[in-house]
C-alpha cells in the first residue's frame, strides 16, 4: 500500500507518534474542508464570472459601449447637460471618457431613490444610448457575492475566515500529500484514474491537482485578503500610509480616498488610506450639487472649473485611457482623477482643486511603498488583467482546481461517511497525543498573522479535544 493513501484506508490500530500527528493533521484538514468547501465553490464560481468581465460586458452591453467612430467629439459639458435633461432628478458623480474612438462616454449618476446608474453617451452625437444598473447587473452581483455573500459585513468576515482556513487546508493538504516511506510517482504526481478502487481514484483526483495548484490557490487567497474587511483594513492601515510631508500646506479632510470605492473599484488599494485634500473655498454660492461643478469654460472666479478642463489636465498629466473623473462633493470637495489600468505601474491618482484646477495630490507607482506595490501587482494578476488573456486563463485554471478540490473533497467525505458511524464522519481523535509543540506553534503563527483564523482554531481545538473528547455520546453522534 502506498503510504500516501492513509487518508483513504483505515489506519493501524497501534499508532506511532508520527501516525498520531498525521491523524491530528488529517482531522484538522477534514474540519477545515467541511467549513471551507461551500465558500470556495462560491468564490471560484463568482470569481470566474468577474474574471471575464471585459468580455461579458462587451457581449452583454455592446449597443451601449460601442459607437460609430467620428472625428467630431462634443465637449463633455454638453454631454453632461444632455444627461441632466434626461435624468433631471439624478446627480452626476463620475465620468469615464471613451477609451477609444468607437467607445461611448460612461457617466455614473445617482438617482433620487439612491440607485447608481451608468449612463452611456455617444460622444460624437450626444445621444443617450441607455443605462445600466451598477448595483444589480450580472457582474456587479457576482462581485458582491464574491466579496460579502450579499449580507454585508458579516459576509465579508465569513469570506475572510474561509479564505484563512483555506490556507490551513493548503498547509495540511500538502503535509498529507507528502510521500512518507517509499517514493511513488503514481498517486503522487500522476492520478491513478484507471484504478478499480474508486476511493483511490477520488483521492488522486483530490491530492494530485491540489499539489499542482497549491501555489496558484495560495496566491489567490493571499492577494484577495488585502480587500477583506477585518484583516484587510488592518493591513492597509499599517502598510498603506504615505508620508505626511508629501502634501504639506494642503488642507486635508478626515475622509479617505478609499471612500470613493463605495460604488465599485474607482481607486487602487494603495491610495485608499490617502486623506482627501480640500479645495480652497470659492467666493460664489456652491450650494447646488453637480450643476455648478461643470460650468462652461471661462466661468467667473470662485466657480468650479470645467469638466473639460479637468479631463484635459488628466490627459496632459499622462493618465492612461480608461481613467475616470469623480466630481467634487460640496464646497471643499475635489475632482479626483483615477486610473486603475491592467498594468499597475501605470496607476495614477490626482486630486484637483475644483476652483483653481491646481493638482493638490499626485500619487503614482513610484510613490508606493514595497508592500502596496506587491498588493497592486498581486491584485492585477488575481483579477486576470496584468498580462492579458493568458492571465485570465491562468486564473481560470486556478479557479477550476478550487472547484475540483471542493467536489472531490465532498465526494471523499461522503464515501467515508457511512463507515464513520457519526453524523459528520470525522477522522477519530488520535489517542495519547502528547507532543503539542507543533500544533501550538501552527496556531500561534496563524493567530498572529490572521487573528480570525487563530481565534477559530483555538475554538475548534477546545471543542475537539475538551468537549468531544470528554463527552462520548456527543463524540459518537458527530464522529
Secondary structure as GFF3:
##gff-version 3
##sequence-region A 1 479
A	DSSP	three_ten_helix	3	5	.	.	.	ID=ss1
A	DSSP	alpha_helix	17	51	.	.	.	ID=ss2
A	DSSP	alpha_helix	53	60	.	.	.	ID=ss3
A	DSSP	alpha_helix	62	65	.	.	.	ID=ss4
A	DSSP	alpha_helix	76	86	.	.	.	ID=ss5
A	DSSP	beta_strand	91	96	.	.	.	ID=ss6
A	DSSP	beta_strand	105	110	.	.	.	ID=ss7
A	DSSP	beta_strand	116	121	.	.	.	ID=ss8
A	DSSP	beta_strand	128	133	.	.	.	ID=ss9
A	DSSP	alpha_helix	138	148	.	.	.	ID=ss10
A	DSSP	alpha_helix	153	177	.	.	.	ID=ss11
A	DSSP	alpha_helix	198	225	.	.	.	ID=ss12
A	DSSP	alpha_helix	231	239	.	.	.	ID=ss13
A	DSSP	three_ten_helix	244	247	.	.	.	ID=ss14
A	DSSP	beta_strand	252	256	.	.	.	ID=ss15
A	DSSP	three_ten_helix	257	263	.	.	.	ID=ss16
A	DSSP	three_ten_helix	269	271	.	.	.	ID=ss17
A	DSSP	beta_strand	275	277	.	.	.	ID=ss18
A	DSSP	three_ten_helix	291	293	.	.	.	ID=ss19
A	DSSP	alpha_helix	307	316	.	.	.	ID=ss20
A	DSSP	beta_strand	324	326	.	.	.	ID=ss21
A	DSSP	beta_strand	334	339	.	.	.	ID=ss22
A	DSSP	three_ten_helix	344	346	.	.	.	ID=ss23
A	DSSP	beta_strand	348	353	.	.	.	ID=ss24
A	DSSP	beta_strand	359	364	.	.	.	ID=ss25
A	DSSP	three_ten_helix	365	367	.	.	.	ID=ss26
A	DSSP	alpha_helix	370	382	.	.	.	ID=ss27
A	DSSP	alpha_helix	388	420	.	.	.	ID=ss28
A	DSSP	alpha_helix	437	449	.	.	.	ID=ss29
A	DSSP	alpha_helix	451	462	.	.	.	ID=ss30
A	DSSP	pi_helix	463	468	.	.	.	ID=ss31
A	DSSP	alpha_helix	469	470	.	.	.	ID=ss32
A	DSSP	alpha_helix	472	478	.	.	.	ID=ss33
###
